[in-house]
Amino acid sequence: MEHGHAESAEGVGDGVGDGLGAGSGSGRSPLRIVLAYGVHLFTASGALAGLLALLEATRGDLRAAALWMLAAMAVDAVDGTMARAVGVRRVLPGIDGRRLDDVVDFFNYVLVPAVFLVAGGYLVHAAWAALPVLASAYGFSQEKAKTDDGFFLGFPSYWNVIAIFAWLLQVSAPACTAWVTLFSVLVFVPFKYVYPSYLRVLKRTTAVLTAIAAAVVVYAIFDPERGRALYLPWIALGYVAYYFVLSFWLGGLHRPAR
C-alpha cells in the first residue's frame, strides 16, 4: 500500500532485479513465471480474507472478523518479501503489483474496519464511518505519501488496528468516534510517521517489539475474556504508544525543502 503499508507495495512494485535469481540468466523461466503469478495470487488472497472478515462482522461475530483481519495483515506483511525474491516486475511487467496491492489494502485497511466499527456499535452513527474512508481515499492518492528520508507522511491508514483495539478494549461509541475523527484529521497533517523497514536506528528492537505485540494481540483475539483479564490489550497498546513516540522522536512535522 502506497500510504500506510508500503512494505507490500514496495515489494510488489519495486522487486526488479532483487532477490533470489532475479538477475540471473533464468530471467523469465517457466518456473519463475509461475512463482510470479503465485505471488500476485497470494497478494490478492488478502482480499478474500478481508471479504470473510466483512461477512463475519455483518453477522455479528467480531472475534472471527478480527481473526480474518489479522490473516489479511499477515499476507500484507510477507508478500513484499516474496515479490522481491521472485522479481515480479521483471518477470510479469504487464501486471501492476503496486496497483493490486493498493486495491487490496484499501479494502482491508479501510473499508473492512469501517464496517467492523459500524457493525460492532463503536460509532455513534454509521455516517461517521465516512470520515476514515474519505480521509484514506485522500491518503492513498498522494504521490508523496512517503518522504524522501523514508517516513510515512500523514497518519497511515491503520484502521484495522484501531478497529481491533476498539473491540478488545470495549471502547464506548462516543470515545471511539472521537478517536476515529482525530486520526482522520491526522491523515491530512504533514507529520512523519516511522516506516519500520526504513528505520536507521532501533530497527531490531522495533522488529522484536512488533513481533511481541502481534503475538499478544493474537492471543487476546483468540481468548478475549482471558486476554482482558490479563490486560493483554493494554500491554499491546504500549507498542502503539512506542510507535508514536518513535515517530515523534525520529520524524516530527515535515518541512518541505525550499
C-alpha positions as CSV (number, residue, x, y, z in Angstrom):
1,M,0.0,0.0,0.0
2,E,1.4,3.4,-1.0
3,H,0.4,5.3,2.0
4,G,0.0,3.1,5.1
5,H,1.6,-0.2,4.2
6,A,4.3,0.4,1.8
7,E,6.2,-2.7,2.7
8,S,4.0,-4.7,0.5
9,A,3.7,-2.0,-2.2
10,E,7.4,-1.6,-2.4
11,G,7.9,-5.3,-2.6
12,V,5.3,-5.9,-5.3
13,G,6.2,-2.8,-7.2
14,D,9.9,-2.5,-6.9
15,G,11.2,-6.0,-6.9
16,V,13.2,-5.5,-10.2
17,G,16.5,-7.3,-10.1
18,D,16.2,-8.0,-6.3
19,G,16.1,-11.3,-4.5
20,L,16.6,-14.9,-5.5
21,G,17.9,-15.2,-9.1
22,A,16.1,-12.1,-10.3
23,G,19.2,-11.0,-12.2
24,S,20.3,-14.5,-13.3
25,G,20.2,-16.0,-16.7
26,S,16.9,-17.8,-15.9
27,G,15.1,-14.5,-16.4
28,R,11.5,-15.4,-17.4
29,S,11.8,-19.1,-17.0
30,P,8.5,-21.1,-16.7
31,L,9.2,-21.7,-13.0
32,R,9.8,-18.0,-12.3
33,I,6.6,-17.1,-14.2
34,V,4.6,-19.5,-12.2
35,L,6.2,-18.2,-9.0
36,A,5.4,-14.6,-10.0
37,Y,1.8,-15.3,-10.7
38,G,1.7,-17.1,-7.4
39,V,3.0,-14.0,-5.6
40,H,0.3,-11.9,-7.2
41,L,-2.3,-14.5,-6.3
42,F,-1.1,-14.5,-2.8
43,T,-1.4,-10.7,-2.6
44,A,-4.9,-11.0,-4.0
45,S,-5.8,-13.7,-1.4
46,G,-5.6,-10.9,1.2
47,A,-8.9,-9.6,-0.3
48,L,-10.5,-12.9,0.3
49,A,-9.5,-12.8,3.9
50,G,-10.9,-9.3,4.1
51,L,-14.2,-10.5,2.5
52,L,-14.5,-13.2,5.1
53,A,-13.8,-10.6,7.8
54,L,-16.5,-8.4,6.3
55,L,-19.1,-11.2,6.3
56,E,-18.3,-12.2,9.9
57,A,-18.6,-8.6,11.0
58,T,-22.0,-8.2,9.4
59,R,-23.1,-11.4,11.1
60,G,-22.0,-10.0,14.4
61,D,-19.1,-12.4,15.0
62,L,-16.4,-9.8,15.7
63,R,-13.9,-12.3,17.0
64,A,-14.0,-14.2,13.7
65,A,-13.9,-11.0,11.8
66,A,-10.8,-9.9,13.8
67,L,-9.1,-13.1,13.1
68,W,-9.6,-12.8,9.4
69,M,-8.4,-9.2,9.6
70,L,-5.2,-10.5,11.1
71,A,-4.9,-13.1,8.4
72,A,-5.1,-10.3,5.8
73,M,-2.5,-8.3,7.6
74,A,-0.2,-11.4,7.7
75,V,-0.5,-11.7,3.9
76,D,0.4,-8.0,3.5
77,A,3.3,-8.4,5.8
78,V,5.1,-11.0,3.8
79,D,4.0,-10.6,0.2
80,G,6.6,-7.8,-0.4
81,T,9.4,-10.1,0.6
82,M,8.1,-12.8,-1.7
83,A,7.8,-10.3,-4.6
84,R,11.4,-9.1,-4.1
85,A,12.7,-12.7,-4.0
86,V,11.0,-13.6,-7.3
87,G,11.4,-10.2,-9.0
88,V,7.8,-10.0,-10.1
89,R,8.0,-6.7,-12.0
90,R,10.7,-8.1,-14.3
91,V,9.0,-11.4,-14.8
92,L,5.5,-10.1,-15.3
93,P,5.8,-6.4,-16.4
94,G,2.2,-6.4,-17.7
95,I,0.8,-6.7,-14.2
96,D,1.0,-3.6,-11.9
97,G,1.7,-5.2,-8.5
98,R,1.6,-1.8,-6.8
99,R,-1.9,-1.1,-8.0
100,L,-3.0,-4.6,-7.0
101,D,-1.6,-4.1,-3.5
102,D,-3.3,-0.7,-3.2
103,V,-6.7,-2.1,-4.1
104,V,-6.4,-4.9,-1.6
105,D,-5.0,-2.6,1.1
106,F,-7.7,0.0,0.7
107,F,-10.3,-2.8,1.1
108,N,-8.6,-4.4,4.1
109,Y,-7.2,-1.4,5.9
110,V,-10.1,1.0,5.3
111,L,-13.4,-0.5,4.2
112,V,-13.4,-3.7,6.2
113,P,-12.5,-2.0,9.5
114,A,-15.1,0.8,8.8
115,V,-17.8,-1.9,8.5
116,F,-16.4,-3.6,11.6
117,L,-16.7,-0.4,13.6
118,V,-20.3,0.1,12.5
119,A,-21.3,-3.5,13.0
120,G,-19.8,-3.5,16.5
121,G,-21.6,-0.3,17.5
122,Y,-18.3,1.5,18.1
123,L,-19.5,4.6,16.2
124,V,-22.4,6.8,17.4
125,H,-23.8,6.7,13.9
126,A,-22.9,4.8,10.8
127,A,-22.3,8.1,8.9
128,W,-19.1,8.6,11.0
129,A,-17.6,5.7,9.0
130,A,-17.3,8.1,6.1
131,L,-14.5,10.0,7.8
132,P,-11.8,7.3,7.7
133,V,-13.0,6.2,4.2
134,L,-12.7,9.7,2.7
135,A,-9.6,10.6,4.6
136,S,-7.9,7.4,3.4
137,A,-9.0,7.9,-0.2
138,Y,-7.0,11.1,0.0
139,G,-4.1,9.4,1.7
140,F,-3.9,6.6,-0.8
141,S,-4.0,9.0,-3.8
142,Q,-1.0,11.0,-2.7
143,E,2.2,10.7,-4.7
144,K,4.2,11.9,-1.8
145,A,2.7,9.5,0.7
146,K,6.3,8.7,1.8
147,T,9.1,11.2,2.4
148,D,12.5,11.0,0.7
149,D,14.0,10.1,4.0
150,G,11.7,7.1,4.5
151,F,8.8,8.1,6.6
152,F,5.0,7.9,6.1
153,L,3.6,11.4,5.6
154,G,0.3,11.8,7.4
155,F,-1.3,9.2,9.6
156,P,-1.1,5.8,7.9
157,S,-4.4,4.1,7.4
158,Y,-4.2,1.6,10.2
159,W,-8.0,1.5,10.7
160,N,-7.9,-2.3,11.1
161,V,-5.6,-1.8,14.1
162,I,-7.9,0.8,15.5
163,A,-11.0,-1.4,15.0
164,I,-9.4,-4.4,16.7
165,F,-8.3,-2.4,19.7
166,A,-11.7,-0.8,20.0
167,W,-13.2,-4.2,20.2
168,L,-10.6,-5.7,22.6
169,L,-10.7,-2.7,24.9
170,Q,-14.5,-2.4,24.6
171,V,-14.3,1.3,23.8
172,S,-17.5,3.2,24.0
173,A,-19.1,4.6,20.9
174,P,-18.6,8.3,21.8
175,A,-14.9,7.7,22.6
176,C,-14.2,5.6,19.6
177,T,-15.9,8.1,17.3
178,A,-13.7,10.8,18.8
179,W,-10.6,8.8,18.1
180,V,-11.7,8.0,14.6
181,T,-12.3,11.7,14.0
182,L,-8.9,12.6,15.4
183,F,-7.0,10.1,13.3
184,S,-9.0,11.0,10.2
185,V,-7.8,14.6,10.6
186,L,-4.2,13.4,11.2
187,V,-4.2,11.9,7.7
188,F,-4.0,15.5,6.4
189,V,-1.4,16.7,8.9
190,P,2.1,16.5,7.4
191,F,3.6,14.6,10.4
192,K,6.2,12.0,9.6
193,Y,5.4,8.5,10.9
194,V,8.0,5.8,11.2
195,Y,8.2,3.3,8.3
196,P,9.7,0.3,10.1
197,S,11.5,-1.1,7.0
198,Y,13.5,2.1,6.6
199,L,14.5,2.6,10.3
200,R,18.1,3.5,10.7
201,V,18.1,3.2,14.5
202,L,16.3,0.8,16.8
203,K,15.3,-1.4,13.8
204,R,16.0,-4.7,15.5
205,T,14.4,-3.5,18.7
206,T,11.3,-2.3,16.8
207,A,11.1,-5.7,15.0
208,V,11.2,-7.6,18.2
209,L,8.6,-5.4,19.9
210,T,6.4,-5.7,16.8
211,A,6.5,-9.5,17.0
212,I,5.8,-9.5,20.7
213,A,2.8,-7.1,20.3
214,A,1.5,-9.2,17.4
215,A,1.6,-12.3,19.5
216,V,-0.1,-10.6,22.4
217,V,-2.9,-9.4,20.2
218,V,-3.4,-12.8,18.5
219,Y,-3.7,-14.4,21.9
220,A,-6.2,-11.7,23.1
221,I,-8.3,-12.2,20.0
222,F,-8.4,-16.0,20.4
223,D,-9.5,-15.6,24.0
224,P,-10.9,-12.1,24.5
225,E,-12.1,-12.6,28.1
226,R,-8.9,-14.1,29.4
227,G,-6.9,-11.6,27.4
228,R,-8.7,-8.7,29.1
229,A,-8.3,-10.4,32.5
230,L,-4.5,-10.5,31.8
231,Y,-4.6,-6.9,30.5
232,L,-3.1,-8.1,27.2
233,P,-4.8,-5.4,25.1
234,W,-3.3,-2.7,27.3
235,I,0.1,-4.3,27.0
236,A,-0.2,-4.4,23.3
237,L,-1.3,-0.8,23.3
238,G,2.0,0.0,24.8
239,Y,3.6,-0.9,21.5
240,V,1.3,1.6,19.8
241,A,2.5,4.3,22.2
242,Y,6.1,3.3,21.4
243,Y,5.4,3.7,17.7
244,F,4.0,7.2,18.2
245,V,6.9,8.3,20.5
246,L,9.4,6.9,18.0
247,S,7.7,8.8,15.2
248,F,7.7,12.0,17.2
249,W,11.4,11.5,18.0
250,L,12.7,10.5,14.6
251,G,10.1,12.1,12.3
252,G,8.1,15.1,13.6
253,L,6.5,17.7,11.4
254,H,7.5,17.5,7.8
255,R,9.1,20.7,6.4
256,P,9.5,20.5,2.7
257,A,12.9,21.6,1.3
258,R,12.8,25.0,-0.3
